[in-house]
Amino acid sequence: MTETTITVGVDRLVADAVSAGRTWARTPRAERARVLGAVAEALDAAADRLVPLAQRETHLPEPRLSGELTRTTFQLRLLAAIVTEGGYLDARVDHADPNWPMGAPRPDLRRTAVPLGPVLVFAASNFPFAFSVAGGDTASALAAGCPVVVKAHEGHPQLSVATAEVVTAALAAAGAPAGLFALVSDPGTARAVLTHPDVKAGAFTGSIPGGRTLSDIASSRPEPIPFFGELSSVNPVFVTRSAAAARAEEIVTGFVGSFTVGAGQICTKPGVLLVPEDSDLMDRLSRAPLPEPARLLNERIAAGHGRTREELAGQPGVTVLAAGGPDQADSPAPALLTTTADHLVKEVESLFTECFGPTALVVTYRDEAQLLEIAEAIDGQLTATIVAEPTDEVVSALAEALARKAGRLLWNQWPTGVSVTYAQQHGGPYPATTAPATTSVGTAAIDRFTRPVAWQGFPDLLLPDELREVPSAPVPRRVDGQLHA
């Protein structure tokens, strides 16, 4: 495909998205919600076709994929409910006030949120439903009122096409405007879409190199656009002495189950476990049964895991604590490496790194002050976990330090499993994400694809419905400073 062919095709694709997006943005929220629900129903109905395709292309087991498809359609329905409610608009009405205390009259001002415009979504490899063609980025962008172009992941191309066919047919049957959703597979085409002047945002889940490259492209355009990239996370777990003494076996079982779930191919996998050197956790971990080797998603991920594990194991002061057996082709055995807190602090850039797959690093510390030292030394994370007792002296300072570094803090729980809910935060400071003030999971994900607009002095008839004196579809609003549900 020549560059000219790509450009012509992208211009047509984006023009269709712009046209559809303008119609979609004007569509009443209840109608948009109905369409999202129709897409969810169509995906559920296509499960018998989609799940076997996903199994063949990703090597993930059927129960995991069926559950992931359920999660995918659930988040579409949950976002539909949020659209209907309208709280995400953050509607505010300030009536004119000639006696406004700032020293000058206040004009009539009314503020709401509008869709950004066409969004390019890069599908992920490790969640072929929930973070892929019809996943959270696509769902939240559509919910916000934006048209979507999805770049299919090369790890599951047939599933991507099949999912896109279901989504496209459901949108058409529900009466959505043509061009609201499209799929592209060619990397050159996706890059051309990202740089197209009418595309207004990008979303990505994947590696640091890929995400950073795309983020830099988005920010270096003549008109820079927001790029919501989820890139990398180690998700450290900090175990205090009292917790190690009280719940050693529970901690070992939970940690092994968490770092090996999905063969370690989950962005919230706990990759570093910090334990007191004088506890029996190390002995228990060395003897803990590890799962059998499982085939990874694709050869590239298997090669990357092997390379990173080799680099970690080759670092001075790092040894093998436990291994699940000999590796098989594309199916590495789970392994635990170990080092000390002193080594970790000295070599934090090389040791505190994501190993995407069934490998984790166990770090022993002398005293709990080292937990704070490590918390201050690490970079941005999606999650950080504290396994402790409420009365542990270090906990308050540790939680405060970790809140500066992570998007989600966990107390005596494991980070794998990201619930789709109202209060979820799936994000964090770089390199966890490129946009730490946002989330890619949960109902707040919709906020990424809107921007605020204030209307000053407009007649009621010309205002968006949610800003009129008596909206036809009432929403939660702040009127003259007072919140009205």
BAGUPA-716556 format. One line per field, with one value per residue (C-alpha): residue in three letters; x, y, z. Coordinates in pm, 1 decimal. Layout:
! BAGUPA-716556
res: c(ALA, ...) .
xx: c(X, ...) .
yy: c(Y, ...) .
zz: c(Z, ...) .
This chain:
! BAGUPA-716556
res: c(MET, THR, GLU, THR, THR, ILE, THR, VAL, GLY, VAL, ASP, ARG, LEU, VAL, ALA, ASP, ALA, VAL, SER, ALA, GLY, ARG, THR, TRP, ALA, ARG, THR, PRO, ARG, ALA, GLU, ARG, ALA, ARG, VAL, LEU, GLY, ALA, VAL, ALA, GLU, ALA, LEU, ASP, ALA, ALA, ALA, ASP, ARG, LEU, VAL, PRO, LEU, ALA, GLN, ARG, GLU, THR, HIS, LEU, PRO, GLU, PRO, ARG, LEU, SER, GLY, GLU, LEU, THR, ARG, THR, THR, PHE, GLN, LEU, ARG, LEU, LEU, ALA, ALA, ILE, VAL, THR, GLU, GLY, GLY, TYR, LEU, ASP, ALA, ARG, VAL, ASP, HIS, ALA, ASP, PRO, ASN, TRP, PRO, MET, GLY, ALA, PRO, ARG, PRO, ASP, LEU, ARG, ARG, THR, ALA, VAL, PRO, LEU, GLY, PRO, VAL, LEU, VAL, PHE, ALA, ALA, SER, ASN, PHE, PRO, PHE, ALA, PHE, SER, VAL, ALA, GLY, GLY, ASP, THR, ALA, SER, ALA, LEU, ALA, ALA, GLY, CYS, PRO, VAL, VAL, VAL, LYS, ALA, HIS, GLU, GLY, HIS, PRO, GLN, LEU, SER, VAL, ALA, THR, ALA, GLU, VAL, VAL, THR, ALA, ALA, LEU, ALA, ALA, ALA, GLY, ALA, PRO, ALA, GLY, LEU, PHE, ALA, LEU, VAL, SER, ASP, PRO, GLY, THR, ALA, ARG, ALA, VAL, LEU, THR, HIS, PRO, ASP, VAL, LYS, ALA, GLY, ALA, PHE, THR, GLY, SER, ILE, PRO, GLY, GLY, ARG, THR, LEU, SER, ASP, ILE, ALA, SER, SER, ARG, PRO, GLU, PRO, ILE, PRO, PHE, PHE, GLY, GLU, LEU, SER, SER, VAL, ASN, PRO, VAL, PHE, VAL, THR, ARG, SER, ALA, ALA, ALA, ALA, ARG, ALA, GLU, GLU, ILE, VAL, THR, GLY, PHE, VAL, GLY, SER, PHE, THR, VAL, GLY, ALA, GLY, GLN, ILE, CYS, THR, LYS, PRO, GLY, VAL, LEU, LEU, VAL, PRO, GLU, ASP, SER, ASP, LEU, MET, ASP, ARG, LEU, SER, ARG, ALA, PRO, LEU, PRO, GLU, PRO, ALA, ARG, LEU, LEU, ASN, GLU, ARG, ILE, ALA, ALA, GLY, HIS, GLY, ARG, THR, ARG, GLU, GLU, LEU, ALA, GLY, GLN, PRO, GLY, VAL, THR, VAL, LEU, ALA, ALA, GLY, GLY, PRO, ASP, GLN, ALA, ASP, SER, PRO, ALA, PRO, ALA, LEU, LEU, THR, THR, THR, ALA, ASP, HIS, LEU, VAL, LYS, GLU, VAL, GLU, SER, LEU, PHE, THR, GLU, CYS, PHE, GLY, PRO, THR, ALA, LEU, VAL, VAL, THR, TYR, ARG, ASP, GLU, ALA, GLN, LEU, LEU, GLU, ILE, ALA, GLU, ALA, ILE, ASP, GLY, GLN, LEU, THR, ALA, THR, ILE, VAL, ALA, GLU, PRO, THR, ASP, GLU, VAL, VAL, SER, ALA, LEU, ALA, GLU, ALA, LEU, ALA, ARG, LYS, ALA, GLY, ARG, LEU, LEU, TRP, ASN, GLN, TRP, PRO, THR, GLY, VAL, SER, VAL, THR, TYR, ALA, GLN, GLN, HIS, GLY, GLY, PRO, TYR, PRO, ALA, THR, THR, ALA, PRO, ALA, THR, THR, SER, VAL, GLY, THR, ALA, ALA, ILE, ASP, ARG, PHE, THR, ARG, PRO, VAL, ALA, TRP, GLN, GLY, PHE, PRO, ASP, LEU, LEU, LEU, PRO, ASP, GLU, LEU, ARG, GLU, VAL, PRO, SER, ALA, PRO, VAL, PRO, ARG, ARG, VAL, ASP, GLY, GLN, LEU, HIS, ALA) .
xx: c(0.0, 152.1, 163.4, -75.5, -324.4, -304.6, -358.3, -662.3, -812.3, -748.5, -898.2, -1218.5, -1221.5, -1175.6, -1423.8, -1685.2, -1598.5, -1627.4, -1968.9, -2093.8, -1948.7, -2142.9, -2466.0, -2375.4, -2291.8, -2639.0, -2810.1, -3003.3, -2820.4, -3096.4, -3067.1, -2688.1, -2732.7, -2978.9, -2727.4, -2449.3, -2682.1, -2756.7, -2384.2, -2353.1, -2642.3, -2492.4, -2155.6, -2321.4, -2515.7, -2193.2, -2005.0, -2014.4, -1836.3, -1598.7, -1466.3, -1334.0, -1162.1, -1000.9, -884.9, -712.6, -535.6, -437.3, -399.7, -604.1, -848.1, -1219.7, -1334.0, -1101.5, -1220.0, -1589.1, -1550.2, -1366.8, -1642.6, -1895.1, -1682.4, -1673.2, -2048.7, -2099.5, -1885.6, -2081.2, -2404.5, -2258.7, -2136.7, -2478.7, -2634.5, -2387.8, -2472.5, -2842.2, -2784.1, -2568.3, -2355.8, -2037.5, -2132.8, -2056.6, -2327.2, -2308.1, -2544.8, -2451.6, -2735.9, -2649.2, -2582.0, -2536.2, -2412.3, -2148.0, -1891.8, -1583.2, -1649.3, -1815.1, -2148.1, -2151.6, -2281.4, -2506.0, -2260.9, -2342.3, -2088.1, -2111.6, -1895.8, -1882.9, -1723.7, -1364.7, -1423.0, -1277.8, -1068.3, -806.4, -791.3, -497.0, -614.6, -413.2, -285.5, -340.6, -714.1, -858.3, -1206.7, -1190.8, -902.2, -943.8, -1185.3, -1497.2, -1311.6, -1309.7, -1147.1, -1392.7, -1690.9, -1601.7, -1528.1, -1861.0, -2036.0, -1877.6, -2024.7, -1711.2, -1663.9, -1395.1, -1131.6, -967.8, -621.2, -647.6, -375.1, -169.0, -189.9, -555.2, -638.4, -926.2, -1094.6, -1052.4, -1225.3, -1503.2, -1561.8, -1566.0, -1824.0, -2050.4, -2009.5, -2064.1, -2377.2, -2518.8, -2459.0, -2626.5, -2924.3, -2967.8, -2973.2, -2631.9, -2479.4, -2258.0, -1889.3, -1922.4, -1692.9, -1417.4, -1131.6, -785.1, -510.1, -211.6, 36.2, 102.0, -266.5, -297.6, -8.6, -171.9, -496.7, -311.4, -158.4, -476.1, -582.3, -943.5, -853.1, -872.8, -741.4, -560.5, -580.3, -332.8, -252.1, 86.4, 460.9, 663.4, 850.1, 533.9, 324.2, 592.6, 647.4, 277.0, 246.8, 534.2, 366.2, 40.3, 209.1, 430.9, 147.2, 81.1, -225.4, -116.0, -385.8, -431.0, -291.2, -410.2, -146.7, -118.5, 242.3, 410.3, 379.9, 563.7, 291.7, 504.6, 374.5, 507.8, 480.5, 539.9, 697.5, 378.2, 184.2, 459.8, 448.8, 70.7, -22.3, 281.1, 110.6, -180.2, 63.1, 259.0, -51.5, -202.4, 117.1, 185.5, -172.4, -157.5, 176.9, 101.7, -263.6, -294.3, 66.7, 170.9, 44.1, -164.9, -65.8, -147.4, 62.7, 258.9, 614.6, 803.9, 733.8, 914.3, 945.9, 1143.3, 1468.3, 1417.7, 1073.3, 1006.2, 843.9, 1155.3, 1158.7, 788.0, 821.0, 1110.3, 890.0, 560.7, 408.2, 413.7, 174.6, 275.6, 416.3, 147.4, 178.7, 209.4, 3.6, 254.0, 619.5, 707.5, 578.1, 750.3, 1079.2, 1043.0, 971.1, 1269.2, 1499.4, 1387.9, 1405.3, 1756.8, 1864.6, 1720.0, 1873.7, 2211.2, 2224.0, 2477.6, 2308.4, 2014.4, 1960.1, 1686.9, 1459.6, 1217.5, 1142.2, 848.3, 1048.0, 1208.5, 1076.2, 894.0, 860.7, 658.0, 565.2, 804.2, 781.6, 695.3, 999.7, 1086.5, 1410.4, 1542.8, 1767.1, 1805.1, 1661.8, 2016.4, 2072.5, 1732.1, 1789.2, 2133.2, 2009.7, 1646.1, 1635.6, 1758.4, 1595.0, 1260.7, 1128.7, 824.9, 881.1, 565.0, 504.9, 528.5, 834.5, 855.7, 1127.7, 1128.2, 1320.7, 1431.6, 1468.6, 1644.0, 1409.8, 1085.7, 1255.5, 1379.7, 1020.1, 987.5, 1321.2, 1207.1, 865.5, 1038.8, 1284.2, 1039.3, 865.8, 496.1, 276.7, -75.9, -97.7, 89.4, -10.7, 42.8, 15.3, 14.6, -167.9, -354.3, -133.2, 198.1, 392.1, 522.6, 182.4, 72.6, 394.8, 415.5, 62.3, 133.2, 448.6, 280.6, -15.0, 237.3, 351.8, 47.0, -307.4, -457.3, -348.2, -452.1, -474.1, -421.7, -550.2, -388.2, -382.8, -479.6, -845.5, -952.2, -1319.0, -1528.0, -1707.4, -1773.7, -1472.9, -1210.1, -880.4, -671.4, -391.1, -89.0, 216.3, 450.7, 556.7, 238.0, 45.1, 91.9, -209.8, -205.8, -514.3, -734.5, -849.8, -903.5, -1133.4, -1452.6, -1716.6, -1472.2, -1304.7, -1562.7, -1408.9, -1100.9, -1299.4, -1487.4, -1386.8, -1569.6, -1741.9, -1899.9, -2199.0, -2228.9, -2544.7, -2720.6, -3099.7, -3248.8, -3364.5, -3008.8, -2849.2, -2766.6, -3057.3, -2873.1, -2808.1, -3162.2, -3372.4, -3592.5, -3405.7, -3617.6, -3381.1, -3271.3, -2913.3, -2727.7, -2629.0, -2463.7, -2692.3, -2561.5, -2317.8, -2573.1, -2566.6, -2899.6, -2926.1) .
yy: c(0.0, 333.1, 643.9, 818.0, 531.0, 540.2, 917.5, 902.8, 618.4, 789.9, 1118.2, 937.0, 735.2, 1041.2, 1248.6, 979.5, 977.5, 1355.8, 1353.3, 1066.6, 1226.7, 1549.1, 1355.7, 1132.3, 1431.3, 1577.2, 1246.3, 1251.8, 1076.8, 819.8, 723.9, 693.2, 470.6, 251.6, 206.3, 110.5, -145.3, -286.4, -334.8, -517.3, -746.8, -824.3, -914.1, -1140.7, -1311.5, -1365.8, -1531.6, -1879.0, -1737.8, -1493.4, -1692.1, -1988.9, -1741.5, -1574.9, -1912.2, -2000.5, -1668.8, -1591.7, -1936.6, -1810.6, -2057.2, -2049.2, -1956.8, -1656.3, -1538.9, -1592.2, -1394.3, -1120.1, -1093.6, -1060.0, -781.7, -611.4, -606.2, -511.4, -200.6, -100.9, -123.5, 54.6, 342.7, 354.5, 407.0, 686.6, 856.1, 841.6, 988.1, 1271.0, 1333.3, 1304.4, 1636.2, 1819.8, 2070.9, 2406.5, 2702.8, 3044.4, 3294.5, 3658.8, 3834.6, 4215.5, 4196.4, 3926.2, 3984.1, 3983.8, 4353.2, 4327.1, 4182.7, 3813.5, 3732.2, 3436.2, 3146.8, 2782.8, 2503.6, 2151.1, 1891.0, 1824.6, 1536.3, 1583.3, 1440.9, 1138.7, 908.6, 656.0, 350.0, 107.8, -237.2, -437.3, -793.9, -935.7, -860.1, -946.1, -833.1, -590.3, -376.4, -444.0, -361.0, -318.0, -263.8, 12.9, 282.3, 227.2, 208.0, 521.4, 723.3, 624.2, 700.0, 1046.6, 1112.3, 1052.6, 844.6, 576.6, 428.7, 116.7, -10.5, -391.4, -573.8, -809.9, -1071.3, -1152.1, -1026.8, -1263.7, -1194.0, -820.3, -837.1, -1058.9, -829.7, -524.8, -691.0, -750.0, -392.4, -238.4, -443.9, -365.6, 7.6, 6.3, -196.4, 41.0, 343.5, 491.3, 712.5, 540.7, 602.0, 610.5, 309.5, 172.0, -78.7, -48.3, -309.5, -152.7, 31.3, 293.3, 365.3, 397.4, 642.3, 847.2, 851.8, 966.3, 1259.1, 1355.5, 1708.1, 1604.4, 1328.9, 1471.4, 1201.4, 870.2, 582.0, 295.8, -2.5, -167.0, -128.3, 177.0, 200.5, 172.2, 395.7, 659.6, 674.4, 726.1, 975.9, 1178.5, 1177.0, 1298.9, 1577.6, 1692.3, 1743.4, 2102.4, 2072.1, 1848.8, 1613.0, 1422.5, 1069.9, 833.1, 561.3, 281.0, 166.8, -21.9, -108.8, -326.6, -305.2, -352.4, -525.1, -407.2, -665.6, -551.7, -767.9, -812.7, -922.7, -1167.2, -1317.1, -1338.7, -1451.8, -1601.0, -1886.8, -1667.4, -1413.0, -1678.3, -1837.9, -1504.0, -1374.1, -1686.3, -1691.0, -1323.4, -1305.7, -1618.3, -1550.7, -1526.7, -1650.4, -1314.8, -1127.9, -875.7, -512.0, -520.8, -832.1, -784.4, -790.7, -708.9, -845.2, -680.0, -902.5, -889.8, -1086.4, -1245.0, -1393.6, -1742.9, -1606.5, -1672.7, -2039.1, -2074.0, -1901.3, -2127.7, -2432.5, -2297.8, -2498.0, -2300.8, -2354.4, -2551.7, -2355.5, -2189.4, -2072.6, -1695.3, -1478.5, -1472.9, -1526.1, -1157.7, -1149.4, -1479.7, -1346.4, -1021.7, -1206.4, -1434.5, -1143.6, -941.0, -1241.6, -1315.6, -956.4, -953.3, -1288.0, -1170.5, -864.2, -871.1, -969.3, -1143.2, -1517.9, -1766.0, -1838.9, -2081.6, -2211.6, -2413.9, -2640.8, -2626.6, -2372.7, -2493.3, -2320.3, -2001.6, -2145.8, -2023.2, -2181.5, -1944.1, -1823.4, -1617.7, -1420.7, -1258.1, -973.9, -738.2, -394.8, -253.1, -385.5, -265.5, 90.9, 104.2, -39.5, 66.4, 144.7, -200.7, -411.8, -238.6, -315.2, -487.3, -848.0, -918.0, -1286.3, -1535.9, -1393.1, -1182.6, -1044.4, -1099.6, -832.7, -877.0, -577.9, -534.3, -279.9, -113.9, 220.2, 61.4, 24.0, 402.4, 441.9, 213.0, 379.1, 711.5, 564.1, 395.2, 552.1, 573.8, 265.8, 152.9, -6.1, -41.6, -286.6, -273.9, -603.0, -499.6, -460.6, -132.6, -60.8, -93.1, 228.3, 246.9, 221.7, 585.6, 723.9, 436.0, 494.3, 866.4, 797.5, 539.3, 768.0, 995.1, 707.5, 493.6, 530.2, 260.9, 157.1, -183.2, -293.1, -665.9, -755.7, -841.6, -602.0, -840.1, -802.1, -446.6, -403.8, -199.3, 32.9, 393.7, 456.2, 264.7, 433.7, 252.2, 493.8, 646.8, 867.3, 800.9, 540.1, 372.9, 609.4, 921.5, 1088.7, 1032.9, 1246.6, 998.8, 637.2, 381.7, 162.4, 257.7, 517.9, 809.9, 679.2, 875.2, 1203.4, 1150.1, 1212.5, 1528.0, 1888.8, 2168.9, 2457.8, 2758.6, 2938.4, 3303.9, 3505.8, 3268.2, 3255.5, 2944.2, 2805.3, 2795.9, 2624.9, 2254.3, 2077.8, 2012.0, 2387.3, 2509.3, 2636.7, 2327.6, 2047.5, 1792.0, 1522.5, 1641.1, 1578.4, 1643.0, 2011.6, 2275.1, 2579.3, 2902.3, 2694.6, 2448.9, 2084.3, 1952.3, 1580.2) .
zz: c(0.0, -106.2, 108.3, -131.5, -106.6, 272.9, 278.8, 52.2, 250.7, 583.0, 463.7, 367.5, 691.3, 910.5, 711.6, 769.6, 1140.3, 1165.4, 997.4, 1213.8, 1526.0, 1474.9, 1444.2, 1740.4, 1962.2, 1893.1, 1961.6, 2292.5, 2572.7, 2622.2, 2256.7, 2278.2, 2581.9, 2394.0, 2111.7, 2354.0, 2506.6, 2162.1, 2098.8, 2431.2, 2342.6, 2002.1, 2153.7, 2409.6, 2131.4, 1933.5, 2220.7, 2062.7, 1758.5, 1926.2, 2223.1, 2016.5, 1783.3, 2083.1, 2216.7, 1890.0, 1854.7, 2215.9, 2379.5, 2674.8, 2834.2, 2760.5, 3115.3, 3120.5, 2777.7, 2851.8, 3172.1, 2986.7, 2727.3, 3010.5, 3157.5, 2816.7, 2770.5, 3135.8, 3095.8, 2784.1, 2983.2, 3285.0, 3069.9, 2902.2, 3245.0, 3319.5, 2988.9, 3071.5, 3418.2, 3278.2, 3585.8, 3377.2, 3212.1, 3538.4, 3440.6, 3620.1, 3603.2, 3742.3, 3701.9, 3647.3, 3977.9, 3982.9, 4342.8, 4296.4, 4578.2, 4352.3, 4289.2, 3947.3, 3833.2, 3746.3, 3397.9, 3325.6, 3281.6, 3213.1, 3176.4, 3041.0, 2868.4, 2493.9, 2300.1, 2183.8, 1835.8, 1653.2, 1876.3, 1766.3, 1992.8, 1984.7, 2094.4, 2348.6, 2314.2, 2662.7, 2692.8, 2349.4, 2453.0, 2746.1, 2612.6, 2244.8, 1962.5, 2177.8, 2503.8, 2759.2, 2544.6, 2260.1, 2496.2, 2692.2, 2377.3, 2222.4, 2551.2, 2554.0, 2210.3, 2002.3, 1685.4, 1712.4, 1484.0, 1628.7, 1536.3, 1559.1, 1749.7, 1537.2, 1811.1, 1736.1, 1384.4, 1305.3, 1637.5, 1579.3, 1242.2, 1377.3, 1676.2, 1451.7, 1228.7, 1529.1, 1653.7, 1309.6, 1243.0, 1587.3, 1544.6, 1203.9, 1326.5, 1620.6, 1390.9, 1472.8, 1201.9, 944.4, 1006.3, 1386.2, 1423.5, 1200.7, 1221.1, 1064.6, 1074.6, 899.5, 1129.8, 862.2, 831.8, 1209.8, 1222.1, 945.2, 1143.9, 1456.9, 1270.9, 1083.9, 1186.5, 1246.2, 1495.5, 1846.6, 2086.7, 2106.7, 2354.4, 2395.1, 2615.5, 2562.9, 2603.2, 2700.4, 2365.1, 2155.0, 2375.8, 2414.2, 2037.4, 1973.5, 2258.5, 2115.9, 1772.8, 1925.4, 2120.6, 1830.6, 1580.0, 1466.4, 1691.3, 1982.5, 2103.9, 2430.4, 2426.5, 2697.0, 2713.1, 2966.7, 2939.5, 3224.2, 3591.1, 3842.9, 4112.2, 4425.3, 4736.7, 5075.8, 5356.7, 5713.5, 5984.7, 6179.6, 5870.3, 5775.6, 6122.0, 6140.7, 5787.7, 5616.5, 5434.6, 5327.0, 5183.0, 4993.0, 4845.7, 4747.2, 4591.1, 4385.6, 4263.2, 4169.3, 3989.0, 3782.9, 3691.1, 3314.3, 3296.7, 3439.8, 3133.5, 3324.6, 3367.5, 3740.0, 3813.0, 4138.7, 4005.6, 4326.0, 4675.0, 4968.1, 5277.5, 5604.6, 5581.9, 5923.3, 5845.1, 5715.3, 5401.3, 5194.6, 5292.7, 5226.4, 4888.4, 4787.7, 4856.2, 4725.5, 4438.9, 4115.3, 3822.9, 3517.2, 3222.1, 3010.6, 2653.5, 2629.5, 2398.2, 2114.3, 2027.3, 2069.1, 2426.2, 2505.5, 2368.1, 2562.8, 2884.0, 2836.9, 2762.9, 3066.2, 3298.8, 3176.9, 3232.1, 3583.8, 3678.6, 3548.1, 3771.9, 4057.5, 4381.9, 4212.6, 4251.2, 4166.4, 4462.1, 4295.1, 3947.5, 3822.0, 3593.9, 3250.3, 3004.0, 2696.1, 2358.8, 2414.6, 2757.6, 3026.4, 3368.8, 3653.9, 3844.9, 4150.6, 4164.8, 4479.2, 4589.8, 4885.1, 4947.8, 4945.7, 4593.8, 4477.5, 4595.1, 4431.4, 4100.4, 4101.2, 3728.7, 3624.1, 3897.3, 3944.6, 3598.4, 3450.4, 3346.1, 3146.9, 3210.5, 3500.3, 3676.0, 3991.4, 4217.5, 4595.2, 4787.2, 5149.0, 5380.4, 5717.1, 5874.5, 5775.7, 5713.7, 5391.6, 5276.5, 5281.3, 5104.3, 4824.8, 4801.1, 4742.2, 4488.7, 4250.5, 3952.6, 3863.0, 3907.9, 3836.2, 4181.0, 4507.9, 4780.4, 5155.6, 5343.8, 5706.2, 6033.6, 6105.1, 6405.9, 6217.8, 6271.2, 5914.4, 5745.1, 5750.8, 5603.6, 5355.4, 5227.3, 5194.0, 4991.8, 4769.2, 4698.8, 4526.1, 4306.7, 4224.1, 4095.8, 4319.4, 4669.4, 4805.9, 5166.8, 5229.6, 4882.7, 4550.0, 4253.4, 3974.7, 3893.2, 3806.4, 3888.5, 3644.9, 3883.5, 3974.3, 4200.0, 4003.0, 3913.2, 3654.4, 3588.4, 3756.0, 3707.5, 3416.2, 3308.2, 3427.6, 3199.7, 2992.9, 3156.0, 3535.6, 3599.0, 3410.9, 3430.9, 3155.0, 3367.3, 3546.1, 3476.8, 3505.1, 3187.6, 2990.4, 3111.9, 2893.5, 2577.8, 2673.6, 2728.0, 2910.8, 2734.2, 2908.3, 2753.3, 2854.2, 2813.1, 2571.3, 2544.7, 2696.5, 2361.1, 2224.0, 2522.8, 2544.5, 2710.8, 3038.1, 3080.6, 3022.6, 3309.0, 3282.9, 3101.4, 2919.7, 3050.0, 3395.7, 3509.9, 3835.8, 3827.9, 4041.6, 4027.9, 4179.7, 4380.2, 4516.6, 4404.0, 4273.6, 4212.5) .
